[in-house]
Amino acid sequence: GMLFGIQNFYERWGYITAMATHEMSVDAANLPTNGAVAEVVEYRAESHRDAVLSMYASANTARTCAVVRGPHYWTEFEKGTDWSDPADGKVFVGPDGAPAAYVNMAGDPERTCVSESAFADPAFAPVVASYLARRAANASHDKVTLLSPPDAPLAMYLLRFGCVHRQSTARSGGGMLRIIDLPSLIGKLTGYIGDRATT
């Protein structure tokens, strides 16, 4: 089982903290503000959901503990980068009029902070970086922050501009796991690891 738990509570049911949090910051002045541009629109479920789900799945299919999103229940970004942050989803429109990338920002005027992002085409990474640089400059923010693992596509692209990456693991709370059925888990892992070993 997995949940995001409050501190000093879920341990009584056998949960332990099992996920780190990541924060990567880049000096906004190092990002190109005059790079390629694209039309950027507000995320709308009726127009963008399928494309965003596809980009999300492509970026996260191989990532451990990534949330699986299905079109039957996921419709929109509900939060920004924290429980108290409103979502601020943006979609980048490609030359063909189709969604080519997206970011979900913290709806917080005090920072330029990305909670998640993905691309249909990696060539759109410079377009997103340029957008973030302009957004930070317009708000007089000196940093662009990503709350994503260092192997996320946007994080990997931004490495070239210099960054500080911080990984934190809480003593209690946060992303927590417990093993409910150990024999079943071992059985599933055995098949999975065997498949990985042969590829």
N, C-alpha and C positions, 0 to 999 in steps of 0.2 A: 504494500500500500504506500501511497505517497500523498503528502499534503504540504502546504505552507503553514507552519505552525507558529504560535506565539511562544515566547521563551518560558522555560521552566514549567511546562504543562504537559505536552504530549509524551514526554519520556515515561510517564506512568503507564502508558499503553505500549511501550516497547519501541517507540520511534526514536531515531537518532538523526542529527543533522548530517546530511549527505551531499549537499550541493553548495558550491562556492558562489559568491557573487563577484561580478567583474565590472570594473569601471576603467574606461580608457579615455584619456583627455588629450586633445591636440590643440596647440596654439592656433587660434583662428587666423592670426596674421600669416601663418605658414601655408594656409590653404589658398588655392587660386580663386580669386573673385571674378576673374574675367574669362573663365573657362566656358565650355559648352553649356548651353541652356536648353531647357525644354519647358513646355507648358506644365505648370504644377497646379493641381486642383485639389479641393477637399475630397477626402474619401467619401463615397456614397455607395452603400451596400448594393443598391439596385443596379449600379453601373459597373462597380469594381470588384465585388466580392469574389467572383470566380477567379479572376486574374490574380488577385492578392493571395487567395488560398493556394493557387498553383505556384506562385513565387515563393511563398512561405514553405510549402512542402519541398520544393527543390532545394532550398537553402538549409532545411533542417532534417531531412529524411535520415541522414546518417548520424545525427547528433544524439548522444545519450541523454535521456530524460527530456527531450523536446516534447512539448505538448502536441498531441495530434489534433488537428482541426478538421472538422467535417462540415460540408455545406448544409447538412441538416440541422446544425445547431449554432455554428459560428456565423455571425452576421457583421460584427463591427468591432473596432477597438474599444474596449470598455475603460481602460485606464491608460495613463501616460507611463511614467516610470515608477510610480508608487501608488499605494492605495488612495492617497488623497489627491493625486494628479488627474485632471481630466485628460482624455485622449485628444490628440491633435494629428489625425492621420492625413497624410498627403500622398497623392498619386502623381507620378511623372508620366506624361503622355508622350509616346513615341511618335516618330514621323508618320506612321500609318494610322494614328489615332487610337491605338490600343495602349493599355497600361504597360509601361516598360520597367517601372521600379516603384517602390513605395518606402515611406518612412512613417513611423509613429513617433511623434515627439511628445515631450512633456509639455502639457498645456500650462506652462509656468513662465511668466514674463521675466523671471530673474535668471534664467539660464537657457542655453541652447543645448538640449539634451535629447538624444535618440534612444528610445527603448527597444526598437527593432527596425530592421530594414531588409529588403531583398530586391533582387533584380531579375527580370526576365532575360536580360542580356548584360553580361559583365561590362560591356562597353559603356553602360550608363553610370558606372561608379564615378567617373569624373564629373558628370552632370550633377549627381547628388552631392558630391563634395563641394562643388561650386555653389550650389544652393545653400548648403549649411554655412559656408563662409559668408555669403551675403546676408543670410538671416542673422548670424552672430554680429556682423558689422552693423546692421541696421538697429540692433538692440543694444549696441555697445557692450557686447560680451567678449571677453578675451579668450575664452575657451569654447571648444565644441566637445561635448562629452557623449560617449556611447556606453550604454549599459548592456554590453554584449560580450560573449566570449571572444578571445583573440583570434579564433579561427572563423569568425563570422565574415562573410564576404566584404562588407563595408570596412570592418576593422582591418582586415588584411590589406585593403587598398590604401587606407589612411596611414599605414605604417611608414610609407615613404616620406611623409611630411614630418616625422618625428612625433613621438607620443610618450605618455606615461601610462602604464597599465598597472592596475592594482587588483589583486585577487584577495578576497576576504572570506573566511569561513567562521561562522558564528559558533560559539560554544553550545548554544541552545537556540532552537527556533529556526526560522527560515525554511529552506527546502529540506523536508524530513522524509525518511523512508523507514519501513519495517518489513521484515520478511514474514509472511503469513503462512506460506506452505513451502518449506525448504525443499522437500523431495521434488515437487513440481518445478520449482525454480531451477534446481540443478539439472533436471531433465531438459528443460527448455534451453538452458545455457549450453549444455553439451551439444545439442544439435546446432545451435547458432555458431558456437566456436568451431565446430567441425566444418560447417559451411564456409566460414571465413578462412579457415586454414587451407581449403582447397581452391580458393580464388586468388 
